[in-house]
Amino acid sequence: MLLVGTKVQVVAADYFYAYCDGWRGVVTGLNSGAVEVKCQRPDGEKTLYVPAAQLSPIK
């Protein structure tokens, strides 16, 4: 279960999320069945909506 505040890494299982494979971020909520993840990138903060099955918790 991914709770708000959990640190996660995107593990893309298909082509659609391949561009953000390996990105790390923090769970900030749920939106229409997808997990909302905020990722800090060199070009600014990015918000992704990713299926829970394509996220892996990290320490």
N, CA and C of each residue as an Amber inpcrd file, in Angstrom:
protein
   177
   0.8340000  -1.1710000   0.0000000   0.0000000   0.0000000   0.0000000
   0.8860000   1.2440000   0.0000000   0.5560000   2.1740000  -0.8570000
   1.3290000   3.4070000  -0.9620000   0.5780000   4.5330000  -0.2650000
   1.1190000   4.9960000   0.8300000   0.5040000   6.0690000   1.5970000
   1.1070000   7.4090000   1.2000000   0.3710000   8.4790000   1.4530000
   0.8830000   9.8220000   1.2020000   2.1790000   9.9950000   1.9850000
   3.1960000  10.5190000   1.3100000   4.5030000  10.7120000   1.9260000
   5.4980000   9.5960000   1.6340000   5.0230000   8.4790000   1.0440000
   5.9050000   7.3630000   0.7110000   6.8150000   7.7550000  -0.4540000
   8.1050000   7.4840000  -0.3150000   9.0460000   7.7170000  -1.4140000
   8.9510000   6.5270000  -2.3700000   8.8580000   6.8210000  -3.6680000
   8.6900000   5.7720000  -4.6750000   9.5880000   6.0200000  -5.8760000
   9.7580000   4.9540000  -6.6610000  10.4670000   5.0350000  -7.9410000
   9.5430000   4.4720000  -8.9980000   9.4830000   5.1330000 -10.1460000
   8.6700000   4.6550000 -11.2560000   9.3810000   3.4800000 -11.9170000
   8.6650000   2.3760000 -12.0710000   9.1750000   1.1760000 -12.7400000
   8.2310000   0.9140000 -13.9070000   8.5330000   1.5000000 -15.0480000
   7.6320000   1.4410000 -16.1910000   7.4630000   0.0200000 -16.7100000
   6.2050000  -0.3670000 -16.8660000   5.8910000  -1.6980000 -17.3890000
   5.4220000  -1.6310000 -18.8360000   5.2870000  -0.4340000 -19.3610000
   4.8420000  -0.2900000 -20.7490000   5.4570000   0.9750000 -21.3640000
   5.2110000   1.1600000 -22.6320000   5.7980000   2.2660000 -23.3790000
   5.3110000   3.6250000 -22.8790000   4.0640000   3.7070000 -22.4270000
   3.4730000   4.9830000 -22.0500000   4.2680000   5.6800000 -20.9370000
   4.7710000   4.9310000 -19.9570000   5.5180000   5.5080000 -18.8420000
   7.0290000   5.3590000 -18.9930000   7.4980000   4.9190000 -20.1420000
   8.9330000   4.6900000 -20.3530000   9.7540000   5.9730000 -20.1960000
   9.1930000   7.1340000 -20.5520000   9.9480000   8.3890000 -20.4560000
  10.3210000   8.7370000 -19.0130000   9.5390000   8.2510000 -18.0430000
   9.8340000   8.5890000 -16.6500000  10.3050000   7.3770000 -15.8500000
  10.7080000   6.3100000 -16.5300000  11.2210000   5.1180000 -15.8480000
  12.4510000   5.4920000 -15.0200000  12.4260000   5.1390000 -13.7470000
  13.5490000   5.4290000 -12.8710000  13.4150000   6.7230000 -12.0860000
  12.4390000   7.5680000 -12.4380000  12.2490000   8.8070000 -11.6960000
  11.8510000   8.4780000 -10.2670000  12.2990000   9.2900000  -9.3240000
  11.9550000   9.1200000  -7.9160000  11.1290000  10.3050000  -7.4620000
  10.1900000  10.0220000  -6.5780000   9.3390000  11.0940000  -6.0780000
   8.6360000  10.6820000  -4.8070000   7.6580000  11.4840000  -4.4270000
   6.8960000  11.2780000  -3.1970000   5.4190000  11.2180000  -3.5450000
   4.7140000  10.2470000  -2.9700000   3.2730000  10.1160000  -3.1720000
   2.5860000  11.2810000  -2.4700000   1.7160000  11.9940000  -3.2320000
   0.9960000  13.1270000  -2.6580000  -0.5110000  12.9140000  -2.6600000
  -0.9810000  11.8190000  -3.2520000  -2.4150000  11.5530000  -3.2410000
  -2.8300000  10.5800000  -4.3210000  -4.1410000  10.4860000  -4.5000000
  -4.7370000   9.6580000  -5.5470000  -5.5840000  10.5420000  -6.4450000
  -5.6420000  10.2010000  -7.7310000  -6.4420000  10.9600000  -8.6730000
  -6.9780000  10.0090000  -9.7300000  -8.2780000   9.7960000  -9.7400000
  -8.9530000   8.9390000 -10.7260000  -8.3360000   7.5450000 -10.7930000
  -7.9610000   7.0000000  -9.6540000  -7.4150000   5.6510000  -9.5930000
  -5.9170000   5.5600000  -9.7890000  -5.2740000   6.6580000 -10.1390000
  -3.8170000   6.6710000 -10.3010000  -3.1900000   7.3280000  -9.0720000
  -1.9480000   6.9970000  -8.8210000  -1.2170000   7.5840000  -7.7040000
  -0.5500000   8.8710000  -8.1810000  -0.7520000   9.9440000  -7.4370000
  -0.1280000  11.2230000  -7.7670000   1.2510000  11.2620000  -7.1320000
   2.2760000  11.4700000  -7.9630000   3.6660000  11.4810000  -7.4990000
   4.3160000  12.7990000  -7.9020000   4.9370000  13.4710000  -6.9360000
   5.6850000  14.7010000  -7.2260000   7.1580000  14.3530000  -7.2920000
   7.7920000  14.7090000  -8.4060000   9.2100000  14.4190000  -8.6360000
   9.9740000  15.7290000  -8.8040000  11.0780000  15.8650000  -8.0920000
  11.9540000  17.0190000  -8.2590000  12.9480000  16.7060000  -9.3720000
  12.9280000  17.5130000 -10.4120000  13.8090000  17.3320000 -11.5610000
  14.6710000  18.5830000 -11.7290000  15.7810000  18.4790000 -12.4680000
  16.6210000  19.6640000 -12.6890000  15.8630000  20.8300000 -13.3390000
  14.8350000  20.5110000 -14.1200000  14.0630000  21.5570000 -14.8010000
  12.7750000  21.9090000 -14.0550000  12.6690000  21.5130000 -12.7980000
  11.5100000  21.8780000 -11.9860000  10.7570000  20.6650000 -11.4750000
   9.7600000  20.9380000 -10.6630000   8.9480000  19.8650000 -10.0860000
   7.9560000  19.3390000 -11.1220000   7.8390000  18.0390000 -11.2020000
   6.9140000  17.3830000 -12.1350000   5.9030000  16.5750000 -11.3330000
   4.6470000  16.6160000 -11.7450000   3.6040000  15.8120000 -11.1280000
   3.2030000  14.7310000 -12.1220000   3.2760000  13.4850000 -11.6780000
   2.9210000  12.3440000 -12.5180000   1.7260000  11.6230000 -11.9080000
   0.8990000  11.0400000 -12.7670000  -0.2190000  10.2050000 -12.3280000
   0.0550000   8.8130000 -12.8760000   0.4640000   7.9100000 -11.9930000
   0.9860000   6.6060000 -12.3910000   0.1800000   5.5020000 -11.7070000
  -0.1170000   4.3950000 -12.4290000  -0.7690000   3.2630000 -11.7690000
   0.1220000   2.7240000 -10.6480000  -0.4980000   2.3190000  -9.5480000
   0.2540000   1.8240000  -8.3880000   1.1450000   0.6500000  -8.7420000
   0.7360000  -0.1640000  -9.7130000   1.5230000  -1.3360000 -10.1080000
   2.8590000  -0.9410000 -10.7380000   2.9980000   0.3020000 -11.1710000
   4.2380000   0.7420000 -11.8080000   5.0770000   1.6290000 -10.8900000
   4.8430000   1.4920000  -9.5750000   5.6170000   2.2200000  -8.5810000
   6.2300000   1.2280000  -7.6020000   7.4460000   1.5360000  -7.1750000
   8.1380000   0.6950000  -6.2090000   8.5690000   1.5730000  -5.0390000
   8.1770000   1.2150000  -3.8120000   8.6080000   2.0090000  -2.6540000
  10.1250000   1.9410000  -2.4910000  10.7190000   3.0530000  -2.0630000
  12.1620000   3.1080000  -1.8020000  12.3700000   3.6590000  -0.4000000
  13.5780000   3.4430000   0.1250000  13.8940000   3.9420000   1.4690000
  14.5300000   5.2890000   1.4080000
